[in-house]
């Protein structure tokens, strides 16, 4: 288990101090896959490096498998080589002068607890079999493909049987098809080993596909933490809604609360019935709000649907073919609206259509009192 409490890391600069990590806290249970997701510069890699012992935080605590490994207040900083972790770097850091076998064996050869030669060989070959590289054990590292290098880096991280596996954007150097294949293999391997895993990435699809818990970071802090389903379908903050997937955003004002859990919001020249977030079931008329709806949750119709809830006339402005989907940009009384539909739909720019937004799909992200600054 990994416990991170109120972690803070600041770097000095000529223009002033830069707070890279600001009060980050989370827990990773044994066997759990956890991802820090966010854009470049949000603090996710700095957090990972603090956990690895490669950076020394100015405040906060890190406990690994019940042992305190970092605490500025108590003067504790356990060096990386004494932490039971395995790490895969973004660049893989494969030593070119070594074979596959020697790369994987290296952590065992330099460990404080010396292993017999036969035990090292058995451990290395066992780990290479896990990543399907046993047949290439004696191949020189420069003769490996990108995917093979990634497997070797993973084997080297696992050979010492760590309590925590750290993965710093390990798939970013692979092409799209190989990245998807390795993502599936890596997920299956981590689950089979039941090892706590911290994954760092800016790729939202990787985060959603590989994680049991996701923490979205921005400007050094965790904005929202939850399951992949919660992060995508129930974002609580505009940053999360915009960074994870694509979304339509509207600014509006609540005009009525006709039913439990629903409100009527004035947006431009139209009114939308929307669902309220579960923690906030009371928003009085006059509140300014930000609304979000995912493009794939909107229905586009050639004729006006019989159900009149959130149905608006629309004009098709632009079409973009995406292979598995068709991105349709429309103009409505609510403003510009992006709709994602099936590519088989017969649409053309200038077409007059109707759009329907299910009330449950239209979510309020944040609200302020009447007249308050947004």
N, C-alpha and C positions, 0 to 999 in steps of 0.2 A: 504493500500500500504506500502511496505517496500523499503527503499532506503538505500543502503550501499555504502559508498564512501571511497575509499583508506584506507581500514581497515588494520591495522598492529598490530600483536601481537607477542612478543618475550619473550621466557622463558630463565632465567639464568641457566647456567650449569657450572660445574667445568672446563670443556674443553672450555668454551666460550658460548656466547649467541646463542640460537637457534631460528631462525626466523620461527615461525609456520605459520603465515599468512603475506603475503607480498603484500600490495597494492591491496586488493580485492575490486572490485566494481561491483554491480549489482542492478537491480530493479525487484521487484515482484509486479505486478499489482493485484488489488482486484479480487479475484476469480481465479487467476492463480496458476498453480501447477509448481513449480520450483525445480530442483534437483541439488545438488552439488555431483558430481560423481568423484571418484578417489580412489587410493590405500590407504592402511593404512599409516598414517603419512603425508598425503598430505595437511592437514590443514582444511579439510571440517568440522570435528566435532568441532574444536576450533572456526571456524567461526560461527557455529550454537550457541555455548555456549556464544560467545560475544553478539550475537543478543538476546539471552535469558537473558543476564545480569549476567550469571554465571561466566564469565571472563571479565576482564576490559582491553580493548585494549589500546596500547600506542599511537596510532594515528588513524585518520580517524573519520568518523561520521556515526551514525545509526539513521535514522528517521523512525518512525512507526506511521502510520495513521496521518502523518503531524506533529508529535511531535518529537523533538530531544531527544533521550533517551541515546545517548552516544556521547561524544566529548571530547577527551583529551585536545584539544587546548582551549576549553571553560570551562573545569572543570565540565562537565556534566556527571553524571552516575546515571541513574534511576534504582533503585533496581528491581530485577525480579518480586517481588510481586506487583509492581506498573505498570508493562508492560502488555498490553492487549494481552497476548499470552497464548497458550495451548501447552504443550510439552509432547511427548511420548518418553520415554527413551528406549534404546536398551534392558535393563533388565526389562522393564515395571514398576519396582519399586512399585509393588502392596503390600500394607500393609497386612501381613498374619493374624494379629489379628482382622481384620475388615471383614465384609461381603461385597458383591458386592455393595450393596446400600451405605454403609458407605464409601467405597473407593471413589465412585463417588461423594458423597455428601461433602466430606472433603473440597475441595476448596471453596465451598459456605459457609461452617460453619466458616472458618477462614478468609473470605473476610472482608475488612474494612466496606463495606456496608452490614449491617445485613439484612438477608431475614427472613420472617416469616416461621415458620415450614411447613405450608401448601405449600408455594411457593417453598421451597427447595424440598419437596417430589414430587411436580408436575414437577419441572425442571429435577430432577434426573430420574424419570420414563420416561419422554419424551426423554431424551438422551439415556437411556437404550434401548428404542424401536428403536432408530436410528441404534444401533449396534446389534439389535436382541438378547438382553440379559435381557429383562424385566421379563422373566419367572424364571430367576435365581437371582433375586434381593437380596434375603436373604440367598443365599448360602455362606458359609464361603470361603474366598479366597483360603485357601490351597486345597480345593476340585475342583479347576478349572483346565482345561487343558491349554496347552500353547496357543491355539487359543482363548480360552475364556479369559485368562489373557490379551491378546493383545486387545481384544474388550473392556475390562474394562478400561485399560489404555487409550484407545482412548476416551471412554465416559468421563472419568475424565478430559481429556484435553479439551473436547468440552463443558462441562456442564456450564462453565462460559461465553460462547458465545464470544470467543476471536476474535480479529481482524486478528491474524496470528497463524497458526498451525505449530509447529516444530516437525518433525519426524526424530529421530536419529536411523537409521537402525532398524525399528520396526519389520521387518519380518525375521531377520537373525536367530532367535532362533526356527523357525518353520521348519517342514519337507517340502520337495519339493512340494508335492501336496497341502498341506495346505497353503504354502506360495503363490502359484499361486491363490488359491481361495480367500485368504485374500487380495491379490493385486487387484483383480478385484472388490471386495467389497469396499475396501478403496478408490479406484479411483472413483467409482460411488458415494460414500458418499461425498467425497470432492467436486465433481462437483455439487451435489445437494445442498450443503450448500453454494456454491459460496464464499468460504473463501480462502484467500491467504495462500498458503502452501509451506513450505520449507522442502524438503525431502533430507536426507543425506544417501548415500549408496555407497558401493563399487561394487554392483551388477549391471552390465550394462543392463541386461534384465529388471530389475525393473525400472531403470532410463528411459529407452526408452519407456516402457509401461505406466508409470504413469505420465509422465511430458509433459507439453507444451513447457518448455524451460529447457535445460540441460547445466550446466557449468562443464566442465571437469577440475579438479584441479591436479596440480603436484608441489611438493616442495613449497607449500604455496601460489601458484598463480593460477589464472584461465588461462588455456592454450587456450581454445576455448569455446565459448558460442553459442548456436543456438537451433533450433528445433531438436527433436530426429532424423528426417530424415536428416537434415544437418550434425549432428554430426556423424551419421553412414555412409552416402553415400558421404559426401563431407568433410572429415577431412582435415585440413590444416597443421597438424603437425604429424610427425611419432609417437609421444607418443599417441596422440588421436586415430590414426588409429590402433595402436597395442593394446591399452587398451580396446577400444570399439569394440567388435567382434574379429574375426581372420582375418589376412591379410598376403599376400605375399609381401615382400619388395625386391626391386632391386636397386642397385646403377648403374648409367649409365651416359652417356655423350650425350648431344644433338648434332646431326650431321646435321640436316636440319629442316626447318619449312615449310613443303610443302603446308599447307592450313591454313586458319584462324582458330585459336583455336586448332590446332593440331601440334605436333612436332614428329620428328623421333629420337629415342633414341637408342644408341648402348649399349646393355646390354650383357656382355659376348660375345658369338659368334653369337648373333642374334640382329636384329633391331626390335624395337617395335614402333608402331604408338600410341601415347598417347594424351589425351586431357589436355589442360592447365587449371589451375585454372582461374576462371573468372576475378579476380583482376589483374592477371599478364598474359597479352596476348603477351608478347614479350620476348622470350628467344633465344638468338643468339647461333649459333653453338659454341661448346666448353664449354658450361655451364655444370657443374656437377649437377646431380639431383638424388633425391630419388623417386622411383616409388612405388605405392601401387595398388594391385588388390585383391578384395575379392574372396575367394575360390568358393563361390556359383555363382559368375558371369562368371566363366570359363566353357566353354563347352568341354566335352571330347568325342571324336568320334573314332569309329573303323577304319574309312577310312578318307582320306584327304578330307575336305570340299571343295566345289567348290569355295567359297569365300576365297581368299588367304590372307586377312588382318590378321596379327598376328596369323598365323597358324604354329604350330611347331610339329615335330615328338617328341614323348615322350615314356618313358619306365616306366611302373608301378612298383614302388619299394615296396610299403606297402599299405595295405588296413585296415581301421578301421571301424567297423560297429557301427553306432551311433543311431540306431533305425529308426529315421525319415530320416536319410541321411547316405551316405557312404563317408568317408573321404579317398581320394586317393592321396598318395604321389608319385610324379613322378619326373623324371629327364629329363631336356630339355636343349637345347642350351643356354637358358637364365639362367639356374641353377635349383636348386630344386624348385618344384612348387606343392603347395597343391591345390587340386580340390575337391569340395564337390558336389556330384551327387546323383541320386536316388539309394536307396539300391537294387532295382531290376536289376540294370545293371550287366551284366555278365562280371566281370573283375577278373583277377588273377595276382599275382606278376610275373613280367617278361614279361607281355603282351606288345606288341608294339602298340601304339595308337597315336592319334593326339589330340592336344589341341588348342582351339581357344579362344583368349582373345579379346573381343570387345574393340575397341579403346576408347570408352566413359567410360569403366570400369577401364581402366588403367590411374591412376591419378598421376600427379606430386605433391609431397607434399612440397618440398622445393628446392631451386636452389641456386647456388653460382657462382660467376664469375670464369672464367678459372684460375686454379691454386690456388683458395682460399681454405682455410682449411675447412673441413666439421665438 
